[in-house]
Structures are given as structure tokens and as C-alpha cells.
Amino acid sequence: MSDTPILDPELTRELIQRHKAHLRSGGEALKAAYEARPLTDPILKGRSRLVDGVLLELWKTFQLPPSAALVAVGGYGREELYPCSDVDLLFLLESPPDEALSEKLTQLIGLIWDIGLDIGHSVRTAEECLEEAGRDITVMTNLLEARLLGGNAPLFHRFTRELRDQLHVAQFFKAKQLEQEQRYTRHNDTPYALEPNCKESPGGLRDLQILGWISRAAGFGTHWRDLAHHGLITEDEATELREQERFLQHTRIRLHHITRRREDRLLFDHQEKLAKTFGYGATEARRASEVFMQEYYRTAKKVTQLNTILLLNFAAEFFPNRYPAAIVINDRFQCVRELLDVRDEQVFERHPGALLECFLLLQQRSELKGMTARTLRALWRGRKLINAEFRHNPENRALFLRILQQKRGVVHEMRRMNQYGILSFYLPAWRRIVGQMQHDLFHVYTVDQHILQVLRNVRRFMVAEHAHEYPLLTRLATNFEKPWVLYIAAIFHDIAKGRGGDHSHLGMRDARDFCEAHGLEEADTALVEWLVQNHLSMSNVAQKQDLSDLDVIRRFAGVVKDERHLTALYILTHADIRGTSPKVWNGWKGKLLEDLFFATQRLLRGATPQQALGTPMRQDDARNLLRFYGLRPGTEDGLWAQLDTVYFMRHDPEEIAWHARMLYYRVESLEPVVRARLSHVGEGLQVMVYTQDQRDLFVRLCGFFGRMGFTIADAKIHTTRHGYALDSFVLLDPGNEDAHYRDIINLLEHELTEKLKQQGPIDQPASGRLSREVKHFPFVPEVSIRPDERGQHYIMSVTAADRPGLLFGIAKTLAQHGINLHTAKIATLGERVEDTFLISGPGLSQDAVILKVESELLEQLAI
């Protein structure tokens, strides 16, 4: 193909400059007009027409043959072009292009890019388009919205007619349904993520666009009122759809203006600015961004509701004879097409209790797959019938409890009740947490969605099919008397978030009122109330305190008092941590909770202190493991003689046996011994360092691990009787699989051994970027140093926003003051760390020294 330009270079430069300037000035004018009077249609259609004019002039300039057509497709085709959206174009041809036409098109497309339009383009004949549309539903969807810009009109009209003839509406509907399900899965099936995508997330613009595509394909029209005229939605629903669409369109338009690029994610960076463009201001308790986001979530919720109703009505329209006649269930409900249907639309007005009964029926009758559109409409309309009189009705209270007591569908129906506003009316406290954000740096869901995640986790322990995931918890949960009591505790554990004050105590009162009103036995009421009040206590003890200290176990046992409370709290705590964020949970947190559970259980059953901590048992189990690996009896004695009781209390049998296998023949080693392996209880690497104690050892190790890109999830620092350091670490590298860890083991062992031999300069950990949440929702660090109850050591607690090199900075500050570190409990909760250190040092008995250390650490932690 020739590289000779179609246009004179000077003309090309003039075209680029002129059209660039025209697009820029036109875009600025549209933005100014929008800011003066925020209307969506003028700016979306205005940019489409602005681009139309530029493309048509270029089309004429290049003198494309009259047999070709220039076609706008996708969002550009329907004249919905956002400020920074890409421009989808189809160059439609009668026959495959010859060399001259191919060269013209190539240079035209290049020029379009040069003037600043981000285009998605295809060059195809009509036959190729039809063939591609038959294979790819996305292509079919784009072509459905084709709009002729210029060129061969008869070719375009013939093509659109043939495309319409080829389209099978029912198949198209099913394909778009499947596409939506896959998209929902990519976004974790929730619109309530803290940084949703206003286009692609559930409840976003795509949910509305999919309805428009199906309507267009079926010939129902291109506006919401057209669907109302066809009886698929009501006039009120059409108005509501338009209102929700406008809100989402405004959100996307303003997001493009703020970022000056095609950005559809509501990142923390942009939420505060967006809130201000909408006119939202801060309140005493919440930022402007939180007020705006709660409105966004409410909008997304309504969009998903209306999307569900319309898809059900489309299905009934496209598959009218698929199902047999209605099957009567009772006086109020029937089964239609495997969906629960009201026998008349006034049933909730006549029988308000049916507002709860419908969810109970969905649980009890497995053949029901959901609700019909008219049931959903009636439910939405009838939710306001749930008032104080309804809530005080004993029959309705019994119905609500029965929903929680069913063997199936508990989580599904609670989610559905939340989705359709029933929970907000039945539990007034719930209404305040719907769509409420949590900027505590580790929750990634709104409060209501977090609670439903916790409920789901508790419920999952009750189902035998999931026993392989957490066998101990499943065994405990399935043997728990009245498991539904735990569901109530899950519902209320965070229900008082955002009110100000201690949400555990406020929620405890709500839980007690609920239990008493619903007639729970006194023992069950007391358990629920206690669980809500103490739902953070087990995670605090497990992640922040020394589980090898019998006093810690005794105090915790004094809080739980008996095994039923211990088991209930263990189940709820495990479910709660896993319900905050996929990044927060890991196998080491599970191990800490399990260790605390068993130690407390043994103490409650009357074990001696040594038995409660499992020390003799751990040594026996470790010996058995050593025999399994072929080591003769007594092989471990030389090493174990140098280890005190604290060592055996802090390490589990598997770790003790591993250390013995690596060290039994080099107890007096003159060179450092470094060994690493894949973690035996979860993801990550376990690293053992054995060396003659040296100055600033912990600082050196933190620097080395930081430079390699690892975070320290757990650290056990131990000094033997003969002056050797025996330190154990758990290292994590989030986002990498075990294969990565396995590959790095040899390198880590070799480099760290050499580093310890040389005792050279301390490594500075690799720097990294702060997360967006830390940057935009700063967290005030806290440091506390206090003596332990025996007065032998000090406990230092650090709470701060996580950042690269954080632990290194803490260790360096301690070393500068000659403070010895004995253990480090590293608790990383999403973007927040809550670390606890057991330390000692001669200066810590002086208040002035403690104050100086705390001040320097706060400076180190400040961002």
C-alpha cells in the first residue's frame, strides 16, 4: 500500500488545528451551558452533534466513494455522548475495499485520532456486519443503535432492515440477561461497594441501557413512556426511571468534567468534588461525600428494583406459553411461571401481614424462583403499611421470627426484604444504615450490606455442603441450639453505626427491645444482647493480646463465662471479620481465633493453666511430628534445653517441630540460619531466623522484608537461654499466589543469610503509594504504652493508617531508645493497622521517656 498522503501536509495540519480548536471550544461551551443550567439532554445530544459536524466535514474532505456510508453506533448512535466518551463508528461498505479505499480510510481514521477524538471503529461490508452480529451479542447491540451520518443511505437502510430481520428477540433477551448476570458477578453482585462504577456496577446506567436495548429490539420504543404505553410498566414507574436515569447521567457527566477523562468509577478522589457539584454539604456527623453517596446508593437500589420488574415483564411477553396455568397456594398467593404472584393487587391492603408472609412462602416452597412483577409492584407500594401498629401485631412478629427460623432462604429473603424496603419499615433502626458508608479503612461495604454479609457467613456455617471450608465452625454451628438466635445477633451487631457513641452499647439496647418484643426466652435475649455488646472483644483479644499469657485467657474466659457464649461469639467474630472486606481475612487471623477458642474452652472445662495453654500437649505433638519425620527420640533435647516455657506457649506443635528439624544439629551455629516455607495454616511465607543476637536485629529484618515488598502479618521474637535470637515471621504479598512464594524461598534464604553475616547498613524498605482511601479519609494515629499487670513488660498499642515501611519506622524508633521487643501482633484491617507489641527497657519506668517515645512514634505514623 502506498504511504503517499491523500491530503496535502499543510492542509492536514490546518484541518487538525481547526477541528481540534472547534471541538475544544464546542466542549467548553457545552460545559458552561450545562453548569449554568444542568440539563442532561442538551449536553449529551450537543456533543453528539458537535462530533457529527466534524466527522461529516472530514468525510467530504476525503471524498469517500458514494457507495460507502459513515455510521454512528453504540451510545454515539443513540446521541448519548458524554463529555469524554469514546466515539463508536462503523465504515459501512458495499464490498471489501480495494487498495486505494483502504488507504483513504486508514488516513481518515488516523486524522480523526489526531484531532483528539477517541474512536472505536470497524470497517465492514453489510454482510460482514450481519455475520459478526450473529456471533457476538455486543456487536448486535451496538448495531441496533446505528445512525446514518453520511454516505450511502440505501445501503444503510437495507442493512438495518436485514439486521432487524435477522434479530431473534427472545434469544436477544436471554443473551442480555446472561450478560447482566456476568456483569453483576464482576462487581460482586452489589451496587454498595465504596467506589462503585456508575456505568457498569449493579444499579448503574448499564442496567437502564439493557432495558432500552431490549425494548428497541422488541419494537416497544426508545423512551420509558413507550414501555408504559405497552403496559410493561406504570406511568409512575416510567417517571421514576427517567428520574433515576437523570441522576446517574448527571453523575457521569460531572465525573467526566472533574477528571477530564473517561472515568466512570466513583473513586474517593472524586466523591467530595462530586458532592459539591450536586449541592450536597457536610453535616455534623458526615462529610458531603457521604451524603451524596447515600443518595447514589438509594438511586442504584431503585434502578435494580425497576430493572427486575421490567425484565420479568419482558420474559412474560417473550415467553407467554412456556408455563402452565396458575397454581393456587392460598387465599392470597398463587404460583405463576414458577414465580410467587398475588391473587389480586390489593392483597396487602386487605392483609398487611402478607407483606411478610410472601417471603416465608419463598423459603418454604422450593419451586418458587422469585416474585412476579405485579407482586413486586404491590410489595413496593404496600411497604408503607408497615407502621407501629403492624410492628406491634403478635402475628406479624411471629411471622418475622419464622422467616429467621427457616431451614433455607434466610439470607436470600433478608436481602430481598432489604432490597424492597421491607426491612427498613419493619426495623426502623435499619433505615438509618441503608447505604451508609464506613470510612474506617477496612470495611468495603455500606453498613447494611456488611450486616447481610455477616448474616450470610453465619448461615453458611449451618449448611453441611460448606463444611469443607471451615470444618470446626460448621461442627460448632450445626450443634448450636437455636442457631437463629445468632442470626438476630448478626442483624443487630452494627445496627447502631453512625449514631455517635459506642455502637455496641446502642445496638445492644435495640437488640434487647427486639428480643423482648418478639417473645424470646430470657436466656436467648441475654445471649443476643451480650453478643451485640461484646462482638468486638474476641477479635481484639486474639489480634492484640498475648495468647501465651494465661492471664489474658483467664480474663477472656471471665467475659464469656460458659461454652455457649464462647461458641456463639467465636462464630459471630469469624463471620464479622470475613464480612468486612475480602482483603481483611487471612488464615493467620483464623488461627489466632481458633487458638483463643480452644485455650478458653479448655479453661472453662476445668483444665489446669498449663493444660489450658496446651503446653505439654504441644511438646508431645511436636515430638510425634519429629518421629514422623524420622528423627530419633531425644534429638530435640539440645535445642529445647535452651528454650523456656514462653516459647512453647507461643508456638504451635507444627512450628516447634519445624524449628527443631532445622536447628537440632546446629544449636551453637556461628552463622545465621534462615529458613522459609509456605505457610501451613494459610497464604504467605513462614520465615525462621536463628542467629546470635545482634543490635537492631528486628529493624534489620523489617527493612529487609520491606525492601522485598512483603508485609509482616505476624512476628514472634524470642531469645534463647544461651543468647540466640529465634524469630518467626509470617510474610504476605497480597495479590500473589503460592507459586510466587515458592519461587522466592531460595532467594530470600540466601540474601537474608548474607545480610545477617555482613551486618552492613540497614535496608530502607521500598516506598509505595498510599491507597486512595487513606489519602482522602485520613486516619488519626494513636500510640499507647502501658505496663502489663505483672509489671515486668510494657504493652504498646499502635493504631494507624497502613502504609509502606510502617513497621520498619516503628522498629527503628524503638531501637533508637534501646527498647527490647518480645512479640509483635500485627493486625492489618484493610487499610488500617492495629498492632500490639510486648516491649521492655530500663527507661520505660519513667513517664518522660514513655511520652518521648509516644511522641516520636506519632510523628513517624503521621502521613
C-alpha angles and dihedrals in degrees: 000000000000120000091207108128116244091218131045109266092235091052090047092054091048091050092050094049094044096047093042090054091045093051092045095048092042091051092049091050091051091049092049091049091049093050090049092049114009104217121149103209097057094052096041095045091036093059090046091054092044090056091042091060094049095047094047092052091051090047090055093043091056091047095223113196117271089241091070128076133205110219132186113216138179118015090344088055092057090046094248102129115160120211095267102018120132119251116240114210136179121199099205117201136185092221137003110292121258121226095273094050092045089054092049092049093047092053093043092052090048091051091050088055091046093056089057105262115137101216137185107202144174132189110209144145118242090255091052090050092052091047093049092046090054090055102039124044091200091059090047090052093050092048093049087069095047116147124188114237100174146325131047106021096177090053091049094048093046090050094050090048092052090045090053091048090051094049116102103201098201092049091046089052093051091047092052090048090053090046090054092049090052091048091050089052091053088056095045092256093278137103088200102083112129092243105034126179107243090208106038107023120095107280092026132118092281090065088060095041092054089057090050092050093051091046091050092047092051093047094244094129140260102266133069091241088058089061090049090053089054090052094244094120134009124256089251091053091049089053091047092049090053091049093050090045091053092050092052092044091052089049093053095043092051092044089056091048092050096046097033089219141074097286120152100167117101093224121183087248090068107030097087092048091047091051091054093050088055091049097248116149133196121266128206091269104028142046120241088250091058092051090050094046092051088056089048091052092049089052092049090050092054091046092055090048094052091041089056093049094049095046089052090051092047090052091052089049096048098039104034098153102037096102134049124247122296117288115217114232100177140319092296107035143039137181116249120176091342089305130114109249132187111237088225132004094243095060095108092050090053096038109025091178088068086075086077097029092065092062091047090053091052088056096046099044112058093190090070112093098181141306132304119248093253091051090052090048092049090046092052091047093045099047091093089064086076098095135142091287091052092048092050094050108111092214092055091047090052090049092053092050091048090056089057092045098055122115094230140027099026096132095036093054095043088054090048091048089052092046093054097041097250094120092050091056097040094046106034090191088060092061092067094057099047106117092356111150124222116213097184092119096247110056111083096181134066114259096260092048092047090053091050089049090053091048089050091051093050091047091049090060088060094057116087093208089070096046091110090066098060109359097179094050092046090052092049094044097047090051093047113113112236098003090186087074086069090053090058091050090050091051093051102035094094101014092114095055114135098021095104122251128051106334090200093061095040091048090048090062092049090049093050092049090050094048094047092046091050094049100246116169115263093250092052092046090051091049094051092046091049093048093052092047094047103031092120097045100085095048090048093052095042096047102034109030135065107262090193089066110093091206089061091053092044092053092048091047087052089057097049095037097186142030096256091058091043093051093045092049092047091053093046094045093050091048092046097053092046090049096060101069138330087242097055100063123075138155093262093060088051090051092051092051091047092050091050091047095052095042091051093044091053091049092049089051091058102263121158117255092259091047091048091056089043095229099145089040092052092052092048092048091048091051090052090052091050090052088050089056090051101255114146120243111275095026090116097048097091093056096038091053087067094050125083131215092267090064092055092046093052099047129060122231093261092055093045091052092046092052091048093050091051097043112027092099097042106042089137095040114161091204128061117264116213122179130172134185141165110281113265095210103040146332123328139043129299113212128193121197119190118177143131104282114266137181118279091002095152091049090051092050093048090050093048095048091045092052089054090054098251128135119216111237097176136008130188113187116195134170117203125224091258097052104267125134114231105185128174126198137183111211126196132192104188115221096027128102130227090267088068092050092048091053093053099049099090093044092049093049094048098044096044092048090052091046092053092046094053096041087205128158117325113259117245109224119243114270120235141180122274115243117256092246093054090047096050101032103040117201120217108232121229130201125186128178117187135158119258119243093265093050092229099106139016129238115221118194121194125187118180146133110280119251138156114284094015097131091043090056092050093048092047092052092050091048092051089059095046092247117158119223119214104171136359122203105197112197113180112186106187104289094352131077126206104185128177124198131190105215141168137190139147094247095055092082088071118080091213092059093048090049091050093049092047092049093049091047091051089053089049092050096046113106 
